[in-house]
Amino acid sequence: MLKKRILLFLSLSAAVQLHAQQAAKVVAWPKIEQQMKPWTRWWWMGNAVDEKNLGLVLQKYKDAGLGGVEITPIYGAVGYEKQYLQFLSPQWMDILHFTVKKANALGMGVDMNTGTGWPFGGPQVKPENAATKLIIQDYELKAGEKLNEGIKVKEAKQDFARLQALTAYGPNGETENILGAVQQDGTLNWSPKSGTWKIYAAFAGKTRQMVKRAAPGGEGFTLDHLDRQSVNVYLKRFTDAFGNQPQGIRSFFNDSYEVYGATWTPTFFETFKKNRGYDLTSYIKDLAGKDSTSVQVARLKSDYRETMDELLLDNFTKNWKDWAHGLHSLTKNQSHGSPGNLLDLYGTVDIPETEIFGSSAFGIPGLRRDQEDIRNVDPDPIMGMFASSAAHTNGKNLVSSETFTWLTEHFKTSYSQCKPEAEKLFLSGINHIFYHGTTNSPENVPWPGWLFYASVEMNPNNSLWPHAKGLNDYIARCQSILQAGKPDNEILIYWPVYDVWNQAKGLDMALKVHDVDEWLHPSAFYKLATQLSKSGCAYDFASDRLLGRTKVLNKTLQTAENASPYRVLIVPSSQMMRSETLDNIVQLAEDGATVIFQELPQDVPGLNNLENRRAKLKSTLATLTFKKGSDGIGVYPAGKGKILLSSNVQLALSSIGINREALTDTGLQMIKRKVNNATYYYTVNHTAKDIDTYLPLNTPGNVTLLDPQSGAIGTAVLKDHKVHVQIKSGEALFLMVAQQQPQNAAWRYLNKAGNPLTLNQPWHLHFTSGGPELPADQQLDKLVSWTDLKDPKLEAFSGTGVYTSEFNLPVKNAKEYVLNLNQVDESAKVWINGQELGILWSIPFEARIGKYLKPGKNTIKIEVVNLMANRIRDMDRKKVQWRNYHEINFVNINYKPFDAANWAVQPSGLVGPVTITPFF
């Protein structure tokens, strides 16, 4: 017995020691894995690729901090046709295998577009499998008359159009299907018995859209995404080229749905009747009508759009995913622009991907935003949340974004401009950045190399490239945490898609990033989501399908096995809701969930069996008898849960103990993740002011601060259950909250500033790389843009200049010293006393340097890189031919021929003033 007690004591002591070790664990950044780094879309121009050059650039990408590439072959450069490889040919496949092997050896991953250019299409897509449109023609006949023309499509180049329906409409509302009266030669063997009749013919025609920006071997018609057989025909070409074997591709990619005018598929009438319960051929007249106010037409087109949604989801999205899984690969899909429910289309694939197009307005002082860079609609974080919500609610870890598309005009994009745009994505739940993009360019192609017309040129020929690792390391640190654990969003918001679909205008409804001001911004849903974001609430969006499979577990909403639970479902004001969806919501409450209605739904969507469905909705609504409290909130006890009715959603949330994160009152924005037993707050300061305050957090515990810009970590100061944070304008900070006391050193706050030391000794400027030629060395008494110096070569120069100087620090007695470079055009790498302190690549261009300083004489070296713009300007002024591509040559941000000859010279180099401020 004594021996057993001794063994038990020893085992308990070991457990206590282990617990103590765990409690004293030092917080550190996660080990940066492949997919935590930013990836890039990799344009293969003309498929003019070879092993030597691919190996060289992949090494450069790896050294710069990229984690992977996404191959998209496109059109090629003129004069290099002999180097082109045909897409999916044996030679192309050999290059793909080399690329995968080389990338994997470098610790990188490879994704691949399932096609060339966009959208999906190619030589295997014959006319019968090509994107289809509905063509409607009308005729008029009086009693006893015969039609004096054949029922044949009149539109040119529609040899493959097929007549699918012919319906006659009488003067008194009569409808008659007369398709059977059409003879083989198109003659109509029918005439009305009385009155004047209108006849409508529906043809399945072809859009004739070709693949945009196709690579050699990828040219052809765009695919009919709505037809399963056509999708299978399309994918078979890849299956055959792959030998039906996995290729080592991490994920197959599909770009945004840009299938223009594809309003139909040959099986549409059949599917519509099966799914909607009535015959669409009787309503061709309404489909063709121009009345944008008709209630009946809006209902009909809602049914039409729902059918489009089902066809795209089942015949393309699920089908393509199953195909990819058969090759041991994932799918990554940009669902936006699709004529369907974006949440379901995103949620079906493995990695939902959004995109940002254009630039945003930020209050960060000194951040450049040129007027010519502004698009019609700024990138909207709510749009990004359709992709992230689909990932979160379906238990998927990764959600990506095509990033920086047309962020600025060519050659003018700085890393400072990239940073807040990437942060805006992180705040909307994106955790896997893909640059748009990197053009593969062989070594023997003169500068600036091969370039894509809508890219920020994230490639080794960019004069900013030597400092790319600064931006890439920042993104990797952020993503290392944002990909860990699970999202910590308490609220689920229903998206009333039937309100969007219930429009009489037009046919298909492509929900595009560029058109959010039409289909998203005017909605009550958007207004509520925006309000909740600003007030500090964390949420995801839910579709009708998702709610149909959601379960209640311990009074929380479980949307998928691997998804985080939600504490409440909010139903924003909506006009249209399926009775089945309302029943599902009520059942969730009966099972223990809490539901908040901003307003009760008013009606059911669609046309078929309308009165019965309306009666069903009203019957369910009649059971919801709300008792209004003193706060004005209606409460309906529903089984194990409850339903609240309140126009003031924020008040209703507070009434059930869901409190907003008040830290957003400072102007900070945030998103949260649960990682093991800790909660991480990712906070970003996009305001015009520096923030130095104590922040309240809803999550109690000890706080560790992690600076993703520098990688610094320290234990925060807490006072009255609030955490002390200092975040300058343009900076971000992670706050890790946990119960155990971390053993990190205390965070060094910058509280009491001394007089700054201005580095006003002469500077030596030496140019190390770039062109068109290296300027001579300069001696500077005062820092100015190097374009303002007397050497005319500097006005055209893009590249790297190195500044060196000395300064005297009489005594080193402060707790910390902060170097501020002030104006940098555009990025700086700094050494002090021979020690590299890192890359200062974004506003505010500051760094803590106390550990590098010594009393007395100190040396400083600052390597600065500028934009490509001045060199491109010089080439265009001299009429140097640097762009010559097939299909689209090279265009500016407004899709006009590109010409930089009249640009203003961009400031370049270190402008300063450079200061060092002690903090005591």
N, C-alpha and C positions, 0 to 999 in steps of 0.2 A: 504494500500500500504506500509506504514511504517513497519507494522508487517511482511509482506512478505520479505521486504528488510533485516530486522533483522535476520529472519530465514535463508535467503540466505547467509548473512554474516557469521552466525554461522556455516552453513554447509560447506562454503568455508574454514573457519578457521580450522574446523575439518579435511578437506581434506588435507590442507597444513600441519597440524600437523602429519597426518598419513604419508604423503609423506616424511616429515622430519624424522619420525621414521624409515621408510623403508630405507632412504638414509643413516641413521646412524646405520644400522644393523651390528651387530658384526658377522664376519665370523666364523663359527664353523664347525667341522666335522659332516657329516650327522649321524643321529642315525643309528647304525649298526643293520641291519635287518638280518634275517635268511640266505637269499641267498647271502648276501654280504660277509659272512664268507666263508672260504674255506670248501669244502665238501670232502668226501673221498669215494673211492670204498671200499666196505666192503665185504671181502671174508668170506663166510660161509662155512667152511671146512666140507664136508660130511653132511651138514645141521645138524650137531650135535649142536643144539642150544636149549636153554631153557630160560624161562622167567627170572629166578633169575640172571643168568650171563648176559643176554642181558640188563637187567635193570642196572646192575652195570657198564658195559662198556659204555653204552650210557651216563650215568651220567659223567663218566670220559672224554668222548669225548666232551661233552658240556662244562665241566669245563676248558678244554684245548683250547676252542675257535672254535671248529668245528661247522658248521651250518647245516650239514646234512650228510646222509649216502646213498650210492648207493649199494643195495644188489646184490651180484653176488655169487650164490652158486657154489662151485667147489668140486673136489675130497676131500676125507677125510684122517684123520690120522689113521694109523694102530693101532688096539687095542681098538678103540672107536666105533666099528661098531654097537654095541647095542644102541648107542645114535643117530644113523643116522635117519633122517626123510626123507621120500620119497617126492621129489619135487612135490608141488601142491596137496599133500594129505590133507585130512581134518585137520590132526595134524599140517602140515606145514602151512596151511592157518590160523589156530588159532595163531601160533607164529607170522605170518606176521601181523595179526590184533593187537596183543599185541605190536609189534615193532612200528607200526605206531602210536598207541595211546600213548605209552611211549615217543617216540621221539617228538611228537607234544606237549605233556605236558611239555617237556623240552625246547620248542621253536625251535625244530629241524625239518627238513624235511626228507622225505624218497623217494628216487628213487629206481627203480627196473629193473634189467636186464630182458628182456622178454625171459628168457631161463636160462640155466646154462652153465658155461664155455663160449665157443665161437666156431664157429659162431652159429647162430640159428639152432636148430635141436633137436631131441629127439625121444622118443619111438612112438610118434604119426606120425612120418615121415616114412611112409612105402616106399619101393623101388620106387613105381610109383611117389612119391612126393619128392624124394631125389635129391640132386644136380646132374646135368646131364652134360655129356661131349660128344663132337662130336668124334666119332670113324670112321676113313676113312680107307678102305681097297681097294687095287687095284689088278686087274687081267689083263691078256693079252690073246687075242684070235686072231687067224688068220682066214682068209676067210674059211668058211665051217666048222670050228671046233666048238665043243661043250665044255662047261666048265665041267671039270671032278670033280668038287667039288661044294658043295652047297654054296649059298650066305648066310653065317652065320658068326657071329662075332667070331673071333679067340681068342680074349683076354680072359684070364681066369676070372672066377667069374663075368661074364656079362650075367647072365640068363635073366635079364630084358631088355637087349638091344633090340632095335626095328629098323629094316631096314626102313629108311625113304626116301631114294633116291638111284637110280642106273642109272648112266649116262655113255654112251659109247662115246669115242672120237676117231674119225677116223684119218687116216694118212694125210688127206688134210684139217683138221680143222673142219670136220663134228662133230656134236653133236647130240646124240639121247638118249631120255629118255626111258629106257628099264625096268623100275620098274614093269610095268604090265606083263612082261615076266617071272617074278619069281613065281614059283609054291609054294604051301603051305609048301612043305617040303624043300624049299630053292633051288630047282633045277632051273637053268636058261634055259628057252626054247627060246634061241636066239643065233644066230651066224652071224658074219659079212659076207657080200656078196663078199667083196674084201679087200685086204690089211690086215695090222695088226692093231687091235684096242686095246686101253686101256680102261678098265672098272673100274669105281670108285664107291664104295658103301659107303653110309653115314648112320651110325647107331646112334641113340640116346642111348648112354650108360650111365653108372653111375660112378661117381667119387669114390664112396664107402667111401668117407671121413666121419668119425665119429665126433661127437662133441668133441672138445678138452677140456680137464680138466673138464669133466662133473661131476656133483654132482649126488648122488643117486636119481634115478627117472628122470634124465635128459639125460641118455645115449641114443644114437641112431644115425641114419644117419643125416648128414647135409641137411638142407632144400634147395630145388630148389627155390631160390629167384626170378627167372625170370618168374615163373609160378604163376598166380593169384590163381588158384584153390589150388595149393600146399600151398601157403601162408595162404589161408583161413583155410585149414585143420590144419595147424600148430597153428594158433591163436585160433581156436575153443577150444583147450584144456584149454587155459587160460580163455576164456569166460565161459566155463562150470565150471571151478574151482571157478571163481569169482561169479558165479550165475548171470552173466551178469550185475553186480552191481559195482559201483565205489568202490575202495579199499583204497582211501586216498593216493594213490601214486601220488606224484607231477609229475613225469615224468618217462616214460618207456625208457629204454636205449638199444642201440644196439652198440656192439663193432665194431672195424675196420673190414672191409670186408676181411676175410681170407678164402674164399671159393676156395680152390686150384683146378685148372684145370676144373672149371665149365664153359665150353666154349659153352654150348648149353642148349636148353630147347625144349621139343617136339613140341612146336608151332612155332619154330623159322622160318622155311621155309615159313609158312603162313604169319607171321608178316612181315618178310623181303619183301615178294612180295607186300604186302599191302602198306608198308611204303616207300620202295625204288623203287617200280615200275617195277621190273624185277625179273626173276625166278633164285634164287640162285642155284637150283639143276643143272643148266647148267654150274656152275663154281666150282664144287666140286674139280676138278683137281687143280685149282688155290688155293683153300683153303688149300689143302694138300701139295702144292709145298714148296720147301725149298729155292727158289730163293728170296734172301732178297734185290735184286736190281730192280726187275720188277716194272715198273711204273703202269702197269695195275693191278698187284696183290695188290700194295699199295692202289690203288683206291678202289678195291673190299673190302679189309679189312677195309678201312675207313667206307664203307657202313655197313659192318658187325658190327663194333664197335659202330656205331651210333645206330644200331638196338638193340644191347646189352644195351646201355644207355637207350633207350626208354622202354625196357622190365623191367629193374631194377627200373626205376623211377616210372612207372605206376603200375606195378604189385606188387612191394614190398613197396617202400618208401611211396608213397601216400596211398596205401592200409593200411599199418601198422599205419600211422598217423591217418587216418580216424577211424580205430579200437580203438586207444588210446583215441581219442577225444570222442568217444562214451562212454568211461568209465570215462569221465571228467578228463583225465590226458593229459599231454603233451608228446612229443617225443624228445629224445636226441640221435642224431645219429653221429657216426664216419663214414663219407662217404669215407675217404681216403682208398685207396686199392681197391676201386670199379672200375669195368670196365664201367665207364660212365663219364659224365661231372660233376666234383666234385662240381662246383658252384651251379648247379641245384639240385643235390642230397642233399647237405648241406642246400640249401635255401628252400627246401620243408618242412623240419621238423621244430619243434618249437625252439629247441636249437641245433644249429650246434656245434659239438665237434671235435677238433683236438687232436693231442697228440705230446709230445716230447719224443724221445727215445735216450738215451745216454746223453753225456755231451758236453758242448760248451767250446771253448777257450776264456777266458777273460783276460784282461790285469791287473786286480786288484792285486796289490802286496800282497803276502801272501796267495792268494787263491790256495788251493791245487787242482791239477788235475793229478792223477796218470796215467802213460802210459797205464796200463792195463784197464783203464776205457774208453779209446778212441775207438769209433765205426768207421765204414767205412765212415759215413757221419755225420757231426755235425747237431744238430737240426737247422732247417732253418726257420727264421721268415716269409719268403715269403710263405712257405708251410702253416704256421698258418693263413696267411691272406686269404686263400681260404675259411676257415670257417668264419672268421670275416667279410670278404666281403659279403658272402652270408647272414649273419645276418644283416649287415648294409644296404645293397641294398634292402632287403625284409622287412625292418622296424621291425626287431626282436631285443629285448633288450639284451638278454643274449647270450653269445657265450663262450663255455667252453673248457677245455682241460684236458685230462688225463696227469697228470704231474709227472715228475721225474721217469718214467719207466727206469730202469737200469741206473740211473744217475751216480752211482758208483758201485763198487763191494759191495756185502752184508756187512752191519754192519759198513761201512766206510763213510757213507754220513753225512756230517755236515750241520747245518742250513746255514752256510756261503755259502756252495755250492748250496743250494736250492735257495737262494735269487736271484742271477742274472739270473738263469734259469726262475724263475717265472716272473721277470721283463722283460725278453726277450719276454715272452708270452704277457704281458700287452702292450708292445710296438707294438706288431703285432695285437692288437685289441681284445685280449682275456680278458674277465672280470669275469670269473667264474671258479676258480681253483678247480679241483678234484685231490686229491692225489692218487697215485698208489703205495701202498694203505695201508689199514688197515685190518689185519687178525683178525677175531673174535677168541678169545682164552679164554676158561673157566678158572676160578680161580685155579682149582685143577691141571692144566697142568704145570709141572715144567718149570722153565725158560730155554730157551727164549720164551716158549709158542709155539703155532702153527704159522707158518710163510709161506708166499707165496714166490715162487721161483724167482719172478721178481719185488720185491717191495722194497721201501726204509724203510719198516717196521715202518710206522707211527702209532705206537700203544703203549699202556701203559707199555709194557715190555721193550721198548727201553730205554736205560739209559739216552738218551736225553729228554725223555718225560716230565720231570718236568719243562722244559723250552719251551715246544712246543707253549705255549701261546704267546711267543715273536714273533715267525714267523707267527702264525695265526693272531695275532692282526695287524701286518704289512700288511698282505694280505687283511684283512678285511677293513682297512682304505683305501687302494688303491682301492679296489673293490667298496667301498661305493661311490666313485666319478666316477669310470670308468663304473659303472652301471647306473649312473644318466644321465639325459638329453639324448643327441644324439651325435654321432660322428661328428667331424668337419673336414671332408675330402672334399676337393674341386674338386678332380680329379677322374674320372672314367676311368679305363683302360680295354679295350676289351681283353679277353683271347682267342687266336686263337686255339681252341681245335682241329680243323681239321688238323692243322699242326702236332699235337701230334698223331692223329689217322692215318695219312697218312704214314704208315710204312708197308713194305712188310713182315717184320719178325714177326713170331708168329701169334697167333690168338687173344684171348682176351687181353686187355691191362689194367692190374690192376695198377692204379696210386698210388703207395705206398709211404709212408713216407721214407722208407729205400732206395728207388730207385730214389730220386729226381735228383741224378747226371746223370741219364739216360734220364728221360722224361722232366725235368724242367730246370736244369742248362744250357744245351746247347742252349736254345731258346733265340731269340731276346727279347721276352716278359720278360723273367727273367732278362736279362741284363739291360733292360730299368727300370724295377721296382726297381732293386737294386741301380741303379744310382740315381733315383729320391729319394729313401729313404735316401741315404747318403747326398744328397744335401738339404734335409729338406722339401720335398714335401709330402703331405698327400693324400692318394688315396685308392680306393677300386677297385675290379675286377668285370667285367661284362661278362655274357655269351650271346650267340646268343639269347636264349629264353628271357633273361631279357631285352635285347635291343628291342626285338619285342613287349614288353608291356610297355616300358618306354614312358613317356609323357614329353612335354616341357611346363614349367610354368614360366612365367616371365624370359625367356631366360635361365632357369636352367633346368637340367635333373631331372625329378621326377621318380624314379624307383619303388616306392611303396608309398602307401598313408601315412604311418608313417615313411618313410625314409627321411633322410636329403637330400636336393637338391645338385646337383653337377654342377659346373660352366663349366666344359669342359669334353669332351670324347676324350681319346687318343686311337688311333688304332696303335699298334706297327707293325713293319715289319712282314708281314705274307705272306706265300705262298698261302694258301688255304682259301677262304671265300665263303660262300653261296651267290648267287646273291640276295636272299631275305634279308640277313643280310646287305649287302651293300645298298640295297634300303631303309631299315629301318634307317640306319645311315644317308643317304642323306635326308630322310624325316625329321629326327630330326633336321638337319640343316635348312631345309626349314621352320620348325616350330619355329625357333629362337635359336637353340642351336649352340654352337661353337664346332667344331670337329677338331682334329689335327691328320693327318696321318703321321707316320714316313716314311712309303712308301706305295704306293697303292698296294692292293692285286694283285697277279699274275694270279690266276687260281681259278676254282671252285673244290670242293672235289667230290669224288665219281665217279661212272661209268655210271649210267643210263642217257640216253638223254644228253650225255656229250656235244656235239657240240652246241646244242640249249642253254644249260645253260651257256656255255662259251660265246656264242654270246650275251646273256642277260647281263652277267657281263661286257663284253667289251662295250656294248652299254651304260650302266650306267657310266662306267669310261670315255667314250668319251665325256660325257656331262660336266665333271669336267674340265673346262678350267682354269688353274691357271695362275695368273699374278704374276711374281716374283718381289719382292721389292728389295731395296738396301741391305737389311739384308739377302737376299737369301731365304726368306720364300715365298712360293707360296700361293696366296690367291684366293679363289673362293667364291664370294658372292652367297649365296644360300638362296633365299627367305628372311626370317626374320633373318637368321643367317649366318654363314660362315664356310667354310672348309679351313683349312691350311694344307700345305704340307711342311714338314721340317724334315730332318734327325736329326737336333738339336732340340730335343723336349723341352729342357730347355729354349732355346732362343725363341721358339714359345710361350711357356707359359708366359714368360716375356712380349712378345709383346702384349698380351691380358690382362695384368695387374694381372696375377697370379704369385705372387712372393714366392720364397722359404723362409723357416724360416732359416735365416742365423745363428741362435744360434747353428746349427749343425756343424758349422765350428770349434767350440771349441772341438768337439768330443762327445759332449752330444747327446743323442738320445731323441726323444720326440714323444708324441701322444697327440692330442687335443680332448676335448669334450665341447659341448655347454650345459650349465645347466642354465635354465631360461635366464637371461640377461648377464650371465658371461661366460667367456671362461677359461677352465682349461687346462694348459699345464702340462703334466706329463713328467718330465725330469729325465733322469738316466745317471749317470756317470760310464760307464764301462771301462774307459780309465785307464792308469797307473798313471795319475797325478791328483792332487787336482785342482779344478777349482775355481778361485776367480776373477770374472770379471763382466763387465756390458754387459748384453745380449740384443740384439735388438729383439723385438717381432712385428709380423705383426699386432697384435690386440692392438689398443691403449686403454689406460685407466689406472686406479690405480691398483696396484698389491699387492696381499696378498700372503705370503709364507706359505705353509702348509707342515710340515715335517712328512711324513708317518711313519718314524722310531720311533720318540718320541711322535708324536701327537702335537708338538708345532705349534703355529700359530702366525704370526706377520705381520705388514704392511711393505712392502719393500721400499727401497730407490730407487728413480728414478732420472736419470740424462741424459739430452739430449734424452729423450724418450727411455732410456734403463733402465733395471732393474738390480740392484746389486744382484748377487747370489754367494753363497759360497757352493760348493758341493764337498765333499771329494770323492776320488776314492772308488767306491762300494756303494755310497749313491744315494738316489732318492729324488726329491723335486717336489711338486705341486706348480705351479704359477697360481693363480686365478686373471684374469684380468676383471675388471668391471668399469663402469663409475662412480658409487658413491664412495665416500670416506669412507672406512670401519672404524669402531671405535676401532679396535684391537690396542693393544699396538704395538709400533714399534718393528720390528724384531731386535734382538740383534746380530749384526755382530761381528765376532771375528777378529778384525783388527790388534791390536798391542799386540803381545805376549811378556810376561815377561819370566824370567828364570823358567824352569820347576822345580818342587819339586819332587824328586825321593823318593818314599816310601821305605826306606832301613832299617827300623826297623825290628826286628825278626817277623816272621809270625808263628801263631799256625794253624796247619792243622788237622781238625777233620772230620772223615768220618761218614756220617749219614745214607746212604742207598746204596744198591748195593750188588755185590757178585763177586766171590763165597763166600767170607767171608769179614767182615769189617776189614781193617787193623788197626793197632794201631795208636794213635795220633803221630804227627810229629812236631818238633820244627825246623823251617827253618831260617837260617841266610840269605839265598839267595834263590830266587824263581828258581826252576827248575822243569822239568817234574817229576811228582811223580813216574813215572816208573824208574827214575834214582836214587831214594832213596834206602837205604839199605834193606828195608823190602821186601823180595821176594814176599809177597802177593800182593804188588802194581803192579807188572808186569802183573798179571792176573785180576786185579780189574777193573770192569766197574760199575760206579755209581756216587755218589755225595760226594764231599769233600768241606768242609767249611773252608776258610782262614780268620783269624782275625788278626788285627794289630792296631797300633796307629801311629799317625803322628802329628807333631806340625806345626800349621800355625801361624807364629809370628804376622801377622797383616792381616786383611781381608779388602783390599782396592781396589781390582780390580772389574771391571764391571761384569766379569764372570770368572769362573774357569772350566777347562775341564779335566775330568779324562780320562786317556788313559791306558788301560790294556795291550796294545800291543799284545803279543802272548797269546791266550786263546785256549785251547784244551778241550772242543769245544764251550762252552757257559757259561755265567756268570750272576748271579743275585747279585745285589750290594745293601748294606745298608751303609749309612754314619750317624753316630751318632744316630743309631737306626731307621733311616727313610729309607724305601725302595725307591730306585730311579728307579728301573726297571730291565729288562733283557737285557743284552748286548749280543746278540745271533749271531751277524755277524760282519764281517770286516766293519769298523775299530775299533770296540770295544771301542767306546768313548761315553761320556755323559757329559752334562753340569750339574755341581753340586754346583754352587755358592750358591743357596738357602739352601743347606744342611750343609754348612760349618760354623764354628765359629772360632773366633780368639783363639789361644792357642791349647789345646789338642783336637784331634778329633779321633774317632774310625771308623774303616772300617771293614766290613764283606763282603766276596765275596764267594758265593756258586757256584761251578763249576761242570758241568757234562761232562763226556767224552763219547767216542764212545763205542759201544758194542764189537768192534773188539777184544780187548785184552782178554776178558772173553771167547769169542768164540774160539779164538786161543788156549787158555789154555784147553778148553774142548776137542778140536780135538787132541791136543798133548797127552792128557790123555785117548783118545779113549772113551770118554763119548758119549753115543748114545743119541743125542738130535733131530735127524731128522729121521722120518720113516713115509712116506706118500704113499698113493696109487697113481697109474698112474706115474706121474713124481715125483721123491722123492725130491731131492734138488740139484740144479745146480748152478754153478758160472756164471759170466757175459758172459762167452763164451760157456755156455750150456754144460759144462763138470761137472763131479761129484765134488761137493763142498768139499774142504778140506783147512782149515785155519792153519793147523799145522806148516807150514813153513813160515807163515807171519812174517814180522818184527813187533816188538812191536810198537804200535802207541803212540806218545807222548800224555800225559794227564795232565790236571790240568792247573793251572795258572803259566805261564812261565815268563810273564812280559817283561821288567820291568814296574812296575806301576808308572805312573807319574801324577802330577797335574800341569797344566799350567795356569797361570793367564793371562787374556786379559784385557788391559786397554783402 
